Amino acid sequence: MQIDDRPGNPMKLLRNPLLETFVTVVECGGFSDAQYALGITQSAISLRIRDLETSLGYRVCERGRGGFRLTERGEIAYQKARDILRSARDFDAELMELRDTVSGDLRIGVVDAVDSLPDLGLVQAISRFLSRPNDVRLEIVVASPTDLTQRLISGDLSAAIAPFRNQVPELSYNELCKEEHRLYCAPGHPLFDEADQPRPSESLGRYAFAQRSYDMMVSPALGSPEPKAVVANMEAMAMLIQTGHYIGPLPTHFAANRVASGKLREIRLSDTAWQSTFYLAIRRTAVLRHAVDLFIRDLTQTV
């Protein structure tokens, strides 16, 4: 791989081919897939990993018939190498911005199933951002609000969008929109044929609930016992509800197609309704690079 330092092309001022190769191999799960990501042969990758291990004085990974795996020291080396490379990309981006080039890493964190949230406009904001001339490496991370908070604080993310119920002083929050939630059941559940009849929330306490691990917002409101199933995302929630054994909450925008096809039915409650408030979160102490600032502006213009 050769550095392209022609005018108009970004130079990797702090590039380290050995660390770049090592991190790519780890993230690709081995040499085979890494060769396509790096554009070099497996034998060239093997030579770089050997040179890295010679420089470090210890093995970073095991490779052979048993497959690829990191050693204990290799796990630590990977974390540190990843952080160094991200810092190097940020350094390059900050220097490139002096010539008004939108460059560097833009790492956005979101919770799952936000693409259909009607009042957010995330897809439109990203499209508007990408329509500008840029040399940005875009990364979108899907995780729980708790994980997103931790990754923002550590600097692993540039910004995050989620219903942050537990807000921390290290982050700044800008309200974006609301998300409506309802309870749903599926064919085979005792409530399915009666779902259209409004009922008080306390009447549901005897039915098995499924809930999201990061947002236990139903049981306390409905006087229900502990959830019988816990999931990490909306797709898993919908799947469990569709078994006919559970009732559970879903955003109305996410459930709409399944309701239209008859896979789900809303359980109408006479005394309970709830919403999630979505926020854009960034670190309070962060100096926003041009790419991050532009994305935030594009996002806030769509809501």
Contacts in CASP RR format, 6 or more apart in sequence:
PFRMAT RR
TARGET T0000
AUTHOR 0000-0000-0000
METHOD contacts of the structure
MODEL  1
MQIDDRPGNPMKLLRNPLLETFVTVVECGGFSDAQYALGITQSAISLRIR
DLETSLGYRVCERGRGGFRLTERGEIAYQKARDILRSARDFDAELMELRD
TVSGDLRIGVVDAVDSLPDLGLVQAISRFLSRPNDVRLEIVVASPTDLTQ
RLISGDLSAAIAPFRNQVPELSYNELCKEEHRLYCAPGHPLFDEADQPRP
SESLGRYAFAQRSYDMMVSPALGSPEPKAVVANMEAMAMLIQTGHYIGPL
PTHFAANRVASGKLREIRLSDTAWQSTFYLAIRRTAVLRHAVDLFIRDLT
QTV
1 17 0 8 1.000
1 38 0 8 1.000
1 39 0 8 1.000
1 40 0 8 1.000
3 11 0 8 1.000
3 12 0 8 1.000
3 15 0 8 1.000
4 11 0 8 1.000
5 11 0 8 1.000
8 101 0 8 1.000
10 92 0 8 1.000
10 96 0 8 1.000
10 101 0 8 1.000
10 103 0 8 1.000
10 135 0 8 1.000
11 92 0 8 1.000
12 88 0 8 1.000
12 92 0 8 1.000
13 88 0 8 1.000
13 91 0 8 1.000
13 92 0 8 1.000
13 95 0 8 1.000
14 88 0 8 1.000
14 91 0 8 1.000
14 92 0 8 1.000
15 88 0 8 1.000
16 84 0 8 1.000
16 85 0 8 1.000
16 88 0 8 1.000
17 48 0 8 1.000
18 48 0 8 1.000
18 49 0 8 1.000
18 51 0 8 1.000
18 52 0 8 1.000
18 55 0 8 1.000
19 52 0 8 1.000
19 81 0 8 1.000
19 84 0 8 1.000
19 85 0 8 1.000
20 38 0 8 1.000
20 85 0 8 1.000
21 34 0 8 1.000
21 38 0 8 1.000
21 45 0 8 1.000
21 48 0 8 1.000
21 49 0 8 1.000
21 52 0 8 1.000
22 48 0 8 1.000
22 49 0 8 1.000
22 52 0 8 1.000
22 60 0 8 1.000
22 77 0 8 1.000
22 78 0 8 1.000
22 81 0 8 1.000
23 78 0 8 1.000
23 81 0 8 1.000
23 82 0 8 1.000
23 85 0 8 1.000
24 34 0 8 1.000
24 37 0 8 1.000
24 38 0 8 1.000
25 31 0 8 1.000
25 34 0 8 1.000
25 45 0 8 1.000
25 49 0 8 1.000
25 61 0 8 1.000
25 68 0 8 1.000
26 61 0 8 1.000
26 70 0 8 1.000
26 78 0 8 1.000
28 34 0 8 1.000
28 37 0 8 1.000
29 68 0 8 1.000
30 63 0 8 1.000
30 67 0 8 1.000
30 68 0 8 1.000
31 42 0 8 1.000
31 45 0 8 1.000
31 46 0 8 1.000
31 63 0 8 1.000
31 68 0 8 1.000
32 42 0 8 1.000
34 45 0 8 1.000
35 41 0 8 1.000
35 42 0 8 1.000
35 45 0 8 1.000
38 45 0 8 1.000
46 63 0 8 1.000
49 60 0 8 1.000
49 61 0 8 1.000
49 63 0 8 1.000
52 60 0 8 1.000
53 59 0 8 1.000
53 60 0 8 1.000
56 77 0 8 1.000
58 71 0 8 1.000
58 73 0 8 1.000
58 74 0 8 1.000
59 71 0 8 1.000
59 73 0 8 1.000
59 74 0 8 1.000
60 70 0 8 1.000
60 71 0 8 1.000
60 73 0 8 1.000
60 74 0 8 1.000
60 77 0 8 1.000
60 78 0 8 1.000
61 68 0 8 1.000
61 69 0 8 1.000
61 70 0 8 1.000
61 71 0 8 1.000
61 74 0 8 1.000
62 68 0 8 1.000
62 69 0 8 1.000
62 70 0 8 1.000
62 71 0 8 1.000
70 78 0 8 1.000
86 105 0 8 1.000
86 156 0 8 1.000
89 104 0 8 1.000
89 105 0 8 1.000
89 137 0 8 1.000
90 104 0 8 1.000
90 105 0 8 1.000
90 289 0 8 1.000
92 103 0 8 1.000
92 104 0 8 1.000
93 103 0 8 1.000
93 104 0 8 1.000
93 105 0 8 1.000
93 289 0 8 1.000
93 291 0 8 1.000
94 289 0 8 1.000
96 103 0 8 1.000
96 104 0 8 1.000
96 135 0 8 1.000
97 103 0 8 1.000
97 289 0 8 1.000
97 290 0 8 1.000
101 134 0 8 1.000
101 135 0 8 1.000
102 132 0 8 1.000
102 133 0 8 1.000
102 134 0 8 1.000
102 135 0 8 1.000
102 136 0 8 1.000
102 290 0 8 1.000
102 291 0 8 1.000
102 294 0 8 1.000
103 134 0 8 1.000
103 135 0 8 1.000
103 136 0 8 1.000
103 291 0 8 1.000
104 135 0 8 1.000
104 136 0 8 1.000
104 137 0 8 1.000
104 289 0 8 1.000
104 291 0 8 1.000
105 136 0 8 1.000
105 137 0 8 1.000
105 139 0 8 1.000
105 158 0 8 1.000
105 291 0 8 1.000
106 129 0 8 1.000
106 136 0 8 1.000
106 137 0 8 1.000
106 138 0 8 1.000
106 139 0 8 1.000
106 158 0 8 1.000
106 291 0 8 1.000
106 292 0 8 1.000
106 295 0 8 1.000
107 139 0 8 1.000
107 141 0 8 1.000
107 156 0 8 1.000
107 157 0 8 1.000
107 158 0 8 1.000
108 138 0 8 1.000
108 139 0 8 1.000
108 140 0 8 1.000
108 141 0 8 1.000
108 157 0 8 1.000
108 158 0 8 1.000
108 159 0 8 1.000
108 160 0 8 1.000
108 161 0 8 1.000
108 295 0 8 1.000
109 140 0 8 1.000
109 141 0 8 1.000
109 142 0 8 1.000
109 143 0 8 1.000
109 148 0 8 1.000
109 151 0 8 1.000
109 157 0 8 1.000
109 159 0 8 1.000
109 160 0 8 1.000
109 161 0 8 1.000
109 162 0 8 1.000
110 122 0 8 1.000
110 140 0 8 1.000
110 141 0 8 1.000
110 142 0 8 1.000
110 148 0 8 1.000
110 160 0 8 1.000
110 161 0 8 1.000
110 162 0 8 1.000
111 142 0 8 1.000
111 143 0 8 1.000
111 144 0 8 1.000
111 145 0 8 1.000
111 148 0 8 1.000
111 161 0 8 1.000
111 162 0 8 1.000
111 163 0 8 1.000
111 214 0 8 1.000
112 142 0 8 1.000
112 233 0 8 1.000
112 234 0 8 1.000
112 235 0 8 1.000
113 233 0 8 1.000
113 234 0 8 1.000
113 235 0 8 1.000
113 251 0 8 1.000
113 254 0 8 1.000
114 120 0 8 1.000
114 122 0 8 1.000
114 161 0 8 1.000
114 278 0 8 1.000
115 122 0 8 1.000
115 123 0 8 1.000
116 253 0 8 1.000
116 254 0 8 1.000
116 256 0 8 1.000
117 177 0 8 1.000
117 179 0 8 1.000
117 251 0 8 1.000
117 253 0 8 1.000
117 278 0 8 1.000
118 253 0 8 1.000
119 176 0 8 1.000
119 177 0 8 1.000
119 178 0 8 1.000
119 303 0 8 1.000
120 161 0 8 1.000
120 176 0 8 1.000
120 177 0 8 1.000
120 278 0 8 1.000
120 302 0 8 1.000
120 303 0 8 1.000
121 299 0 8 1.000
121 302 0 8 1.000
121 303 0 8 1.000
122 161 0 8 1.000
122 299 0 8 1.000
122 302 0 8 1.000
124 302 0 8 1.000
125 295 0 8 1.000
125 298 0 8 1.000
125 299 0 8 1.000
125 301 0 8 1.000
125 302 0 8 1.000
126 138 0 8 1.000
126 295 0 8 1.000
126 298 0 8 1.000
128 298 0 8 1.000
128 301 0 8 1.000
128 302 0 8 1.000
129 136 0 8 1.000
129 294 0 8 1.000
129 295 0 8 1.000
129 298 0 8 1.000
130 136 0 8 1.000
130 138 0 8 1.000
132 294 0 8 1.000
134 291 0 8 1.000
136 291 0 8 1.000
141 148 0 8 1.000
141 151 0 8 1.000
141 157 0 8 1.000
142 233 0 8 1.000
143 151 0 8 1.000
144 162 0 8 1.000
144 213 0 8 1.000
144 214 0 8 1.000
144 232 0 8 1.000
145 162 0 8 1.000
145 163 0 8 1.000
145 164 0 8 1.000
145 165 0 8 1.000
145 166 0 8 1.000
145 214 0 8 1.000
145 215 0 8 1.000
146 166 0 8 1.000
146 214 0 8 1.000
148 157 0 8 1.000
148 160 0 8 1.000
148 162 0 8 1.000
148 164 0 8 1.000
148 281 0 8 1.000
149 160 0 8 1.000
149 164 0 8 1.000
149 166 0 8 1.000
149 168 0 8 1.000
149 171 0 8 1.000
149 281 0 8 1.000
151 157 0 8 1.000
151 160 0 8 1.000
152 159 0 8 1.000
152 160 0 8 1.000
152 170 0 8 1.000
152 171 0 8 1.000
152 281 0 8 1.000
152 282 0 8 1.000
152 283 0 8 1.000
153 168 0 8 1.000
153 170 0 8 1.000
153 171 0 8 1.000
153 283 0 8 1.000
155 283 0 8 1.000
155 286 0 8 1.000
158 282 0 8 1.000
158 289 0 8 1.000
158 291 0 8 1.000
158 292 0 8 1.000
158 295 0 8 1.000
159 280 0 8 1.000
159 281 0 8 1.000
159 282 0 8 1.000
159 292 0 8 1.000
159 295 0 8 1.000
159 296 0 8 1.000
160 280 0 8 1.000
160 281 0 8 1.000
160 282 0 8 1.000
161 176 0 8 1.000
161 278 0 8 1.000
161 279 0 8 1.000
161 280 0 8 1.000
161 281 0 8 1.000
161 299 0 8 1.000
162 278 0 8 1.000
162 279 0 8 1.000
162 281 0 8 1.000
163 179 0 8 1.000
163 215 0 8 1.000
163 276 0 8 1.000
163 277 0 8 1.000
163 278 0 8 1.000
163 279 0 8 1.000
164 171 0 8 1.000
164 173 0 8 1.000
164 279 0 8 1.000
164 281 0 8 1.000
165 215 0 8 1.000
167 173 0 8 1.000
167 279 0 8 1.000
169 284 0 8 1.000
170 283 0 8 1.000
170 284 0 8 1.000
170 285 0 8 1.000
171 281 0 8 1.000
171 282 0 8 1.000
171 283 0 8 1.000
171 284 0 8 1.000
172 281 0 8 1.000
172 282 0 8 1.000
172 283 0 8 1.000
172 284 0 8 1.000
173 279 0 8 1.000
173 280 0 8 1.000
173 281 0 8 1.000
174 279 0 8 1.000
174 280 0 8 1.000
174 281 0 8 1.000
174 300 0 8 1.000
175 277 0 8 1.000
175 278 0 8 1.000
175 279 0 8 1.000
176 278 0 8 1.000
176 279 0 8 1.000
176 280 0 8 1.000
176 299 0 8 1.000
176 300 0 8 1.000
176 303 0 8 1.000
177 277 0 8 1.000
177 278 0 8 1.000
177 303 0 8 1.000
178 275 0 8 1.000
178 276 0 8 1.000
178 277 0 8 1.000
178 278 0 8 1.000
179 251 0 8 1.000
179 253 0 8 1.000
179 275 0 8 1.000
179 276 0 8 1.000
179 277 0 8 1.000
179 278 0 8 1.000
180 251 0 8 1.000
180 252 0 8 1.000
180 253 0 8 1.000
180 273 0 8 1.000
180 275 0 8 1.000
181 217 0 8 1.000
181 249 0 8 1.000
181 250 0 8 1.000
181 251 0 8 1.000
181 252 0 8 1.000
181 274 0 8 1.000
181 275 0 8 1.000
181 276 0 8 1.000
182 249 0 8 1.000
182 250 0 8 1.000
182 252 0 8 1.000
182 255 0 8 1.000
182 266 0 8 1.000
182 267 0 8 1.000
182 273 0 8 1.000
183 204 0 8 1.000
183 218 0 8 1.000
183 247 0 8 1.000
183 248 0 8 1.000
183 249 0 8 1.000
183 266 0 8 1.000
183 267 0 8 1.000
183 269 0 8 1.000
184 241 0 8 1.000
184 247 0 8 1.000
184 248 0 8 1.000
184 249 0 8 1.000
184 250 0 8 1.000
184 255 0 8 1.000
184 259 0 8 1.000
184 264 0 8 1.000
184 265 0 8 1.000
184 266 0 8 1.000
184 267 0 8 1.000
185 191 0 8 1.000
185 192 0 8 1.000
185 195 0 8 1.000
185 241 0 8 1.000
185 244 0 8 1.000
185 247 0 8 1.000
185 248 0 8 1.000
185 264 0 8 1.000
185 265 0 8 1.000
185 267 0 8 1.000
186 192 0 8 1.000
186 241 0 8 1.000
186 242 0 8 1.000
186 243 0 8 1.000
186 244 0 8 1.000
186 263 0 8 1.000
186 264 0 8 1.000
186 265 0 8 1.000
187 244 0 8 1.000
187 262 0 8 1.000
187 263 0 8 1.000
188 244 0 8 1.000
189 207 0 8 1.000
189 244 0 8 1.000
189 245 0 8 1.000
189 246 0 8 1.000
189 247 0 8 1.000
190 207 0 8 1.000
191 207 0 8 1.000
191 247 0 8 1.000
191 267 0 8 1.000
192 244 0 8 1.000
192 265 0 8 1.000
195 265 0 8 1.000
195 266 0 8 1.000
195 267 0 8 1.000
195 268 0 8 1.000
196 265 0 8 1.000
196 268 0 8 1.000
197 268 0 8 1.000
198 268 0 8 1.000
198 269 0 8 1.000
198 270 0 8 1.000
199 267 0 8 1.000
199 268 0 8 1.000
199 269 0 8 1.000
199 270 0 8 1.000
200 269 0 8 1.000
200 270 0 8 1.000
200 271 0 8 1.000
201 221 0 8 1.000
201 222 0 8 1.000
201 223 0 8 1.000
201 269 0 8 1.000
201 270 0 8 1.000
201 271 0 8 1.000
201 272 0 8 1.000
202 222 0 8 1.000
202 223 0 8 1.000
204 222 0 8 1.000
204 224 0 8 1.000
204 247 0 8 1.000
204 267 0 8 1.000
204 269 0 8 1.000
205 222 0 8 1.000
205 223 0 8 1.000
205 224 0 8 1.000
205 225 0 8 1.000
207 224 0 8 1.000
207 246 0 8 1.000
207 247 0 8 1.000
208 228 0 8 1.000
208 229 0 8 1.000
208 245 0 8 1.000
208 246 0 8 1.000
208 247 0 8 1.000
209 218 0 8 1.000
209 219 0 8 1.000
209 222 0 8 1.000
209 224 0 8 1.000
209 225 0 8 1.000
209 227 0 8 1.000
209 228 0 8 1.000
209 229 0 8 1.000
209 246 0 8 1.000
209 247 0 8 1.000
209 248 0 8 1.000
210 227 0 8 1.000
210 228 0 8 1.000
210 229 0 8 1.000
210 230 0 8 1.000
210 231 0 8 1.000
210 237 0 8 1.000
210 240 0 8 1.000
210 241 0 8 1.000
210 246 0 8 1.000
210 247 0 8 1.000
210 248 0 8 1.000
211 217 0 8 1.000
211 218 0 8 1.000
211 219 0 8 1.000
211 227 0 8 1.000
211 229 0 8 1.000
211 230 0 8 1.000
211 231 0 8 1.000
211 237 0 8 1.000
211 248 0 8 1.000
211 249 0 8 1.000
212 230 0 8 1.000
212 231 0 8 1.000
212 232 0 8 1.000
212 233 0 8 1.000
212 234 0 8 1.000
212 237 0 8 1.000
212 249 0 8 1.000
213 230 0 8 1.000
213 231 0 8 1.000
213 232 0 8 1.000
214 232 0 8 1.000
215 276 0 8 1.000
216 227 0 8 1.000
217 249 0 8 1.000
217 274 0 8 1.000
217 276 0 8 1.000
218 224 0 8 1.000
218 227 0 8 1.000
218 248 0 8 1.000
218 249 0 8 1.000
219 225 0 8 1.000
219 226 0 8 1.000
219 227 0 8 1.000
221 272 0 8 1.000
221 274 0 8 1.000
222 272 0 8 1.000
228 246 0 8 1.000
229 240 0 8 1.000
229 246 0 8 1.000
231 237 0 8 1.000
231 240 0 8 1.000
234 250 0 8 1.000
234 251 0 8 1.000
234 254 0 8 1.000
237 248 0 8 1.000
237 249 0 8 1.000
237 250 0 8 1.000
238 250 0 8 1.000
238 254 0 8 1.000
238 255 0 8 1.000
238 258 0 8 1.000
238 264 0 8 1.000
240 246 0 8 1.000
240 248 0 8 1.000
241 247 0 8 1.000
241 248 0 8 1.000
241 250 0 8 1.000
241 264 0 8 1.000
242 258 0 8 1.000
242 263 0 8 1.000
242 264 0 8 1.000
247 267 0 8 1.000
250 264 0 8 1.000
251 276 0 8 1.000
255 264 0 8 1.000
255 266 0 8 1.000
258 264 0 8 1.000
259 265 0 8 1.000
259 266 0 8 1.000
280 296 0 8 1.000
280 299 0 8 1.000
280 300 0 8 1.000
282 288 0 8 1.000
282 292 0 8 1.000
282 296 0 8 1.000
286 292 0 8 1.000
288 296 0 8 1.000
END
